[in-house]
Amino acid sequence: MLEDGLRRELSLRDLVFFNIAAVIGIRWLAAAAHAGPGSITLWLLAAALFFVPCAFVVDRLSRNRPDEGGLYLWTKDAFGGWHGFLCGYCYWLNNLFYFPSLVIAGVAMAVSLAGPEYAALSDSRLFVTAVSIGAIALVTVANIFGFGVAKWIGNIGGTATYAACAILLATGAAVWTAHGPRTQLDIVPKLDWSKVNFWPQIAFAFGGLELGAVLGGEIRDAARTIRRAAWIAGGAIAAFYVLGTLAMLVIVPSDQVSEVTGLTQAGQEASRMLGTPVPGALLGLFVTLGIAGQLGAWMGGSARLPLVLGMDHYLPARFARLDPRWGTPVFALVLQAVFCAAVLVAMMSGESLRVGYQLLVDMAVITYFIPFAYLFLAGWRAGMRFAAVCGLLVTAVAIGFSFAPPPGTASVWWFEAKLAGGSALMIGLARLWFQSR
């Protein structure tokens, strides 16, 4: 059995922090605040119609099959080898393009929150590239040593994420008391086509509970621990998004919030209004640690998908080899790191390469939703009809809104053609590989 070479290092506490680190993207707060106070209602709807159903389905499926591979195994059991392979392939591939953007955003936010005297560093390609690659390397090494070491990145990251939220809430309350909210808090969502492309991000900012289940062979009492951790972390995650967005709107007017540097704005504005540099400095520290935890969780968890695909002979045998000392998939972890570093360098090397990278990201957008469709379809097969319908409905709506081009798109038709054609290309390549094995 695969689990024979793995070490069960993760307790309930570790998995709760892992889920928090994996699911919460602190930078989503800026995007939500930019979309306006109606995003608070969207958070609640996404929690009710997507996140809670996802927790129910993960709960049920992890009881039935609490093994290493999680989402991939559930799909394979329900629909066969090809569908399991496609689900795992899409999930892993999209994460490979997500990691570089995550670490670059983390470095940029950390530098900007450090103070105006360091602002020039955020514009330095050499600095951002070097620090980002260093962060990827450190997280990879920690994961090579196994979750006995790497879990502390998630534990620290999850704690820091909530510390950042606490700073936002405390400063938001202080600003409200002293000056009143800076944004009129009308929480009814408004259909603004220039911002509708953000709506799928609201729903899928809740994605990540399924990642913990991928580690089933490394969790103590996996069947019980996975479902308990999903529910404990779930409530905390929903509260984070709602309250964090509210605090952002209190501190900075929504029409002035930058989707990229919104947290920086909130920290700096809170420091200015309260007459102390403490909020901005603390927010910078905790945001940095939180993003490090998120990177560690996703890189460690995602590497288990090629591991189980290798065990099932869908990928070369080297993917299935565990380090005899640490019990970790070293080849998959190193390959992830090298690929992410290459994409990161391409992003930072020049305009033509960045355009090429953006094309790859656009191609991956729709395929990101495929694993969630499989998750809810497997839930339907397992008898979770209401949860499956809710999750599939949100997934379908999210896919539809993903075709709405963001502001500044030169050609709507070209944008949509890239999404449809690129997604079809990636699925076609997966099919050719599957048939060749």
C-alpha positions in Angstrom: 0.0 0.0 0.0 1.1 3.6 -0.7 0.5 4.5 3.0 3.1 2.0 4.1 5.9 4.5 3.0 4.2 7.6 4.4 4.3 9.1 7.9 1.2 10.1 9.7 2.5 13.4 11.0 -0.7 15.5 10.9 -3.0 15.8 13.9 -6.4 17.6 14.1 -4.8 20.9 15.1 -2.2 20.6 12.3 -4.9 19.9 9.7 -7.1 22.8 10.9 -4.2 25.2 10.5 -3.3 23.5 7.1 -6.9 24.1 5.9 -6.8 27.8 7.1 -3.5 28.4 5.4 -4.6 26.6 2.2 -8.0 28.2 1.8 -7.6 31.8 3.0 -6.0 34.0 0.4 -5.5 37.3 2.4 -5.1 39.2 -0.9 -8.7 38.3 -1.7 -9.8 40.9 0.8 -8.5 43.7 -1.4 -10.2 42.4 -4.4 -13.5 42.0 -2.5 -13.2 45.5 -1.0 -12.5 46.9 -4.5 -15.7 45.2 -5.7 -17.7 47.2 -3.1 -19.7 46.4 0.0 -22.0 44.1 -2.0 -19.1 41.6 -1.8 -20.0 40.9 1.8 -23.3 39.4 0.7 -21.5 37.5 -2.0 -19.1 36.1 0.6 -22.1 34.8 2.6 -23.8 33.4 -0.5 -20.6 31.7 -1.6 -20.2 30.2 1.9 -23.8 28.9 2.0 -24.0 27.6 -1.6 -20.4 26.5 -2.3 -18.2 26.3 0.9 -20.7 24.5 3.1 -21.7 22.0 0.4 -18.0 21.4 -0.3 -17.5 20.7 3.4 -20.4 18.2 3.4 -19.1 16.4 0.3 -15.5 16.3 1.6 -16.9 15.0 4.9 -18.8 12.1 3.3 -16.2 11.1 0.7 -13.4 11.2 3.2 -15.3 8.8 5.4 -15.7 6.4 2.5 -12.1 6.7 1.2 -9.7 8.5 3.6 -6.6 7.6 1.6 -3.8 9.5 0.0 -5.0 11.2 -3.1 -8.4 12.4 -1.9 -10.1 14.2 -4.8 -8.3 12.1 -7.4 -9.3 8.8 -5.8 -12.9 9.9 -5.2 -13.3 10.9 -8.9 -11.6 7.7 -10.1 -13.8 5.5 -7.9 -17.0 7.3 -9.1 -16.2 7.7 -12.8 -13.2 5.6 -13.8 -9.5 6.1 -14.5 -9.7 8.7 -17.3 -11.8 11.1 -15.2 -9.7 10.6 -12.1 -6.6 11.4 -14.2 -8.2 14.5 -15.7 -9.3 15.7 -12.3 -5.8 15.3 -10.8 -4.1 16.7 -13.9 -6.2 19.8 -14.0 -5.8 20.4 -10.2 -2.1 20.0 -10.2 -1.4 22.0 -13.4 -3.4 25.0 -12.3 -1.6 25.1 -9.0 1.7 25.2 -10.8 0.7 28.5 -12.4 -0.8 29.7 -9.1 2.3 29.4 -7.0 4.4 32.0 -8.8 1.7 34.6 -8.8 1.1 33.9 -5.1 4.7 34.3 -4.1 5.2 37.5 -6.2 2.1 39.0 -4.7 3.4 38.1 -1.2 6.8 39.7 -1.8 5.3 42.8 -3.3 2.9 43.3 -0.3 5.6 42.6 2.2 7.9 45.2 0.7 5.2 47.8 0.3 3.9 47.3 3.9 7.5 47.7 5.2 7.4 51.4 4.5 7.8 54.0 1.6 11.6 53.8 1.9 11.5 50.3 0.6 9.0 51.0 -2.2 11.7 50.9 -4.9 12.4 47.3 -4.1 9.0 46.2 -5.2 9.8 47.6 -8.7 13.1 45.7 -8.8 12.7 42.6 -11.0 16.0 41.2 -9.7 15.0 41.6 -6.0 11.4 40.3 -6.5 12.7 37.4 -8.6 15.5 36.4 -6.2 13.3 36.6 -3.0 10.5 34.7 -4.7 12.7 31.9 -5.9 14.3 31.8 -2.4 10.9 31.5 -0.8 9.9 28.6 -3.2 13.2 26.9 -2.5 12.8 27.1 1.3 9.2 25.9 1.2 10.3 23.0 -1.0 13.1 21.9 1.3 10.8 22.1 4.3 8.3 19.8 2.5 11.1 17.4 1.5 11.8 16.9 5.2 8.1 15.9 5.5 5.1 17.3 7.3 6.9 16.8 10.7 8.8 20.0 9.6 6.6 21.5 6.9 3.4 21.5 9.1 4.9 24.3 11.2 4.9 26.6 8.1 1.1 26.0 7.9 0.6 26.4 11.6 2.6 29.7 11.7 0.9 30.8 8.5 -2.6 30.1 9.8 -1.9 31.8 13.0 -0.4 34.8 11.3 -3.4 35.1 8.9 -5.7 35.5 11.8 -3.3 37.9 13.5 -3.5 40.0 10.3 -7.3 39.9 10.4 -7.2 40.9 14.1 -5.1 43.9 13.2 -7.5 44.9 10.4 -10.5 44.4 12.7 -9.0 46.4 15.6 -7.9 49.3 13.4 -11.2 49.2 11.5 -13.1 49.5 14.8 -10.8 52.4 15.9 -11.3 54.2 12.6 -15.1 53.7 12.7 -15.2 55.0 16.3 -13.0 58.1 15.4 -14.2 58.9 11.9 -17.0 56.6 10.9 -16.8 54.1 8.0 -15.1 55.5 4.8 -17.5 53.4 2.6 -21.3 53.5 2.6 -22.1 50.0 3.7 -24.8 49.1 1.2 -24.4 45.3 1.1 -26.8 44.6 -1.8 -24.6 43.4 -4.7 -24.8 45.6 -7.9 -24.5 44.0 -11.3 -21.5 45.9 -12.6 -20.2 44.2 -15.8 -16.8 45.8 -15.3 -16.4 43.8 -12.0 -18.4 40.7 -12.8 -15.2 38.8 -13.7 -14.4 39.0 -9.9 -17.5 37.0 -8.9 -16.0 33.6 -9.6 -13.1 34.6 -7.4 -15.4 35.1 -4.5 -16.7 31.5 -4.7 -13.3 29.9 -5.4 -11.5 31.9 -2.7 -13.2 29.2 -0.6 -11.4 26.4 -2.5 -8.9 24.4 -0.5 -10.8 22.1 1.9 -10.3 19.3 -0.6 -6.5 19.8 -0.4 -6.3 18.5 3.1 -8.0 15.3 2.1 -5.3 14.7 -0.5 -3.0 14.0 2.4 -5.1 11.2 3.8 -2.2 8.8 4.1 -0.3 11.3 6.3 -3.2 12.2 8.7 -3.7 10.5 12.1 -7.2 8.8 12.1 -7.8 10.3 8.7 -11.5 9.5 8.3 -12.4 11.3 11.5 -9.8 14.1 11.4 -10.5 15.3 7.9 -14.2 15.9 8.5 -13.6 17.5 11.9 -10.9 19.8 10.5 -13.1 20.8 7.6 -15.9 22.1 9.8 -13.7 23.7 12.4 -11.7 25.6 9.8 -14.7 26.3 7.7 -16.5 28.6 10.2 -13.3 30.5 10.9 -12.6 30.9 7.2 -16.0 32.3 6.4 -15.8 34.7 9.3 -12.3 35.9 8.2 -13.5 36.8 4.7 -16.7 38.7 5.8 -15.1 40.6 8.7 -11.8 41.3 6.9 -13.6 42.8 3.9 -15.8 44.9 6.2 -12.7 46.2 8.0 -11.1 47.1 4.7 -14.2 49.0 3.6 -14.3 50.9 6.9 -10.6 52.0 6.5 -10.5 52.8 2.7 -13.3 53.9 0.4 -14.1 51.0 -2.0 -13.6 53.1 -5.1 -10.1 53.8 -4.0 -9.1 50.3 -3.1 -6.5 48.7 -5.3 -7.0 45.1 -6.1 -3.2 44.5 -5.9 -2.1 46.8 -3.1 -5.3 47.2 -1.1 -3.9 45.7 2.1 -1.0 48.1 1.8 -3.4 51.0 1.5 -5.4 49.8 4.5 -2.3 49.5 6.7 -0.9 52.8 5.6 -4.3 54.6 5.9 -5.0 53.1 9.3 -1.5 54.2 10.5 -2.1 57.8 9.2 -5.6 58.1 10.6 -4.6 56.7 14.0 -1.3 58.5 14.1 0.9 55.4 14.7 3.0 53.2 12.4 2.2 50.1 14.3 -0.9 48.8 12.3 0.9 49.0 9.0 4.1 47.3 10.3 2.3 44.5 12.1 0.0 43.9 9.1 3.1 43.6 6.8 4.7 41.0 9.1 1.6 38.9 9.5 0.6 39.1 5.8 4.1 37.9 4.8 3.9 34.9 7.3 0.3 34.1 6.1 1.3 33.9 2.5 4.3 31.8 3.4 1.9 29.4 5.1 -0.4 29.3 2.1 2.5 28.6 -0.3 3.8 25.8 2.0 0.4 24.2 2.3 -0.3 24.2 -1.4 3.1 23.1 -2.6 3.2 20.3 -0.1 -0.3 19.1 -0.7 -0.2 19.4 -4.5 2.9 17.2 -4.8 0.8 14.3 -3.5 -1.3 14.3 -6.7 1.6 13.3 -9.0 2.6 10.8 -6.3 -0.6 8.9 -6.5 -0.8 9.3 -10.3 2.6 7.7 -10.5 1.5 4.9 -8.2 -1.4 4.2 -10.7 1.1 4.3 -13.6 -0.4 7.4 -15.2 2.9 9.2 -14.7 6.5 7.8 -14.8 7.5 5.6 -11.9 9.9 8.2 -10.5 6.9 10.3 -9.4 5.8 7.4 -7.1 9.1 7.0 -5.3 9.3 8.1 -1.7 12.5 9.2 0.0 13.5 6.3 2.2 14.5 8.6 5.1 11.8 11.3 5.0 8.9 9.4 3.3 8.2 12.3 0.9 7.8 12.5 -3.0 11.1 14.4 -3.5 11.0 14.2 -7.4 7.5 15.8 -7.5 8.4 18.5 -5.0 11.6 19.4 -6.8 9.9 19.3 -10.2 7.2 21.7 -8.9 9.9 24.1 -7.6 11.8 24.1 -10.9 8.7 24.6 -13.0 7.5 27.5 -10.7 10.9 29.1 -10.8 11.0 29.0 -14.6 7.5 30.5 -14.9 8.4 33.2 -12.3 11.5 34.1 -14.3 9.5 34.2 -17.5 7.0 36.6 -15.8 9.7 39.0 -14.7 12.0 38.8 -17.8 10.2 41.0 -20.3 6.9 42.1 -21.7 6.7 39.5 -24.5 7.3 36.7 -22.0 4.8 38.1 -19.5 2.2 38.2 -22.3 2.9 34.6 -23.0 2.6 33.7 -19.4 -0.8 35.5 -19.2 -1.9 33.5 -22.2 -1.1 30.3 -20.2 -3.0 31.6 -17.2 -6.0 32.4 -19.3 -5.8 28.9 -20.8 -5.9 27.4 -17.3 -8.8 29.4 -15.9 -11.6 27.1 -17.0 -9.8 23.9 -16.3 -9.4 25.1 -12.7 -13.1 24.5 -12.2 -13.1 20.9 -13.5 -11.9 19.3 -10.3 -14.7 21.0 -8.3 -17.3 19.8 -10.8 -15.9 16.3 -10.3 -16.0 16.7 -6.5 -19.7 17.6 -6.5 -20.6 14.9 -9.1 -18.8 12.4 -6.9 -20.9 13.8 -4.0 -24.0 13.2 -6.0 -23.0 9.6 -6.6 -22.5 9.2 -2.8 -26.0 10.5 -2.1 -25.2 14.1 -1.2 -27.8 15.4 -3.7 -28.7 18.8 -2.3 -25.0 19.7 -1.5 -24.0 18.5 -5.0 -26.6 20.6 -6.8 -25.7 23.7 -4.8 -22.0 23.3 -5.5 -22.5 22.4 -9.2 -24.7 25.5 -9.7 -22.1 27.8 -8.2 -19.4 26.1 -10.3 -21.4 26.5 -13.5 -22.1 30.2 -12.8 -18.4 30.7 -11.9 -17.4 29.2 -15.3 -19.9 31.4 -17.1 -18.7 34.6 -15.4 -15.0 33.6 -16.1 -15.8 34.3 -19.7 -16.6 37.9 -18.9 -13.4 39.8 -19.8 -11.8 42.1 -17.2 -11.6 45.8 -17.7 -9.0 46.9 -20.3 -9.4 43.7 -22.5 -8.5 44.7 -26.0 -10.7 42.1 -27.7 -13.6 40.3 -26.0 -13.8 37.6 -28.7 -10.0 36.9 -28.5 -10.2 36.7 -24.7 -13.0 34.2 -24.8 -11.4 32.2 -27.7 -8.2 31.9 -25.6 -10.2 30.5 -22.7 -12.3 28.0 -24.7 -9.5 27.0 -27.1 -6.8 26.8 -24.5 -8.9 24.8 -22.1 -9.8 22.4 -24.9 -6.1 22.1 -25.8 -5.1 21.2 -22.3 -7.8 18.6 -22.0 -6.8 17.2 -25.4 -3.2 16.9 -24.3 -4.2 15.1 -21.1 -6.3 12.7 -23.2 -3.3 11.9 -25.5 -1.1 11.3 -22.5 -3.6 9.1 -20.8 -4.1 7.0 -23.9 -0.3 6.6 -24.4 0.2 5.1 -21.0 
